[in-house]
Amino acid sequence: MANRLPADLLRRSPQEASRLLLMSYLDEIGRAQERLVNPADLEALHDFRVGLRRLRSCLRAYRPFVKGSVSGKVRSRLRSLTRETNAGRDTEVQLMWLRDQAASLAPHEAQGQGWLVGRLEGRRSMLVQATANVGRRFRKLESRLRPRLLTFELEVSSGTATVQPPFGEVAAELIRQYAQELCDSLDSVRHVADQSEAHATRIRAKRLRYLMEPLSPRLPRLKGYLKRLKALQNALGTLHDMQVMIQEMPNEDGAEGIRPGLAALRQRAQNSAESSLVEFQTTWTSLRAASFQKRIGAVADSLLRLSRGPAGHDPIETTDAPAPLVKSWAEAPSTTLTLETTPLPLRFPLQPRQRLR
């Protein structure tokens, strides 16, 4: 993320830390949205979509802690914005792949490649305006969402209350949970035709990666795991892209002159899909997945240790000594406060300067 998050992020309350993350993602999406109007910027749509996915993953992970600020309607609209960019993203990926194939096609196959490029270019032109409209709708949604994230309410009541664990402990439990969900789904991807299984596994890998990304400055070990998750995403992403590409080239489509080219491209897409599947299965065998999950558990232990340290800036991890295992953040050691006040909602403003410290 481009925005610098507070140095003590792990020790802040989950309500405050999650909002700081969400606002940094809004900034990220906003910068990409400004570039959507430039058709020559081929990375703008990709960056816009990545920002939306990070925002939605953060909302999903920390949903209990942004209650009252983010409604179900807002989540639904964000989901719709993401879905409406799918066609544009698929078209851009397909055009790049087809152009990469051009140099190695035989002369009698070039006509089919050119015909398919022309069809996709026409589709892309029609989607440019639709993509720009999605960007404008995001800006309208952001103008309503950001003010709601700038404050949160904490209910203070008389009697004894249990202080919530810091953000780092909440994130540690989520990392364990997401890693378990990912490893449980790895064996479901067995064949090239397993599209729904591959998609679900890729989504789980993304959620775990997006959960860990903002924590990597405090935990240097995370960078290696983030690379592994990115490689998993790429392998399953290529599998998906080739599945979609093949659907653009039905066997009976086109005139006689373009059939050889379409047949050659179809076979190349099939070969690429199969290679991606082999790469995924080789890298994520059951033994390697088990080792990955165990190591992620050790990372979560380190996160717990860092979040329980003395007040001040979060220290950077310097040791691999395991922390006591906590199965749930609700079971973590807590402090109790005896309050002698009447029920009172308090509002804590998050100033722009504060979130950039």
Buried (B, 14 or more C-beta within 10 A) or exposed (E): BEBEBBBBBBBBBBBBBBBBBBBBBBBBBBEBBBBBBEEEBEEBBBBBBBBBBBBBBBBEBBEEBBEEBBEEEBBEBBEEBBEBBEBBBBBBBBBEBBEEBEEEBEEEBBBBBBBBBEBBEEBBEEBBEEBBEBBEBBEEBBEEBBEBBBBBEEEBEEEEBEEBBBBBBBBBBBBBBBBBBBBEBBBEBEEBEBBEBBBBBBBBBBBBBBBBBBBBBBBEBBEEBBEBBBBBBBBBBBBBBBBBBBEBBEEEEBEEEBBBBBBBBBEBBBEBBBBBBEBBBEBBEEEBBEEBBEBBBBBBBBBBBBBBBEEEEBEEBEEEEEBEEBEEBEEBEEEEEEEEEEEEEEEEEBEEEEBBE
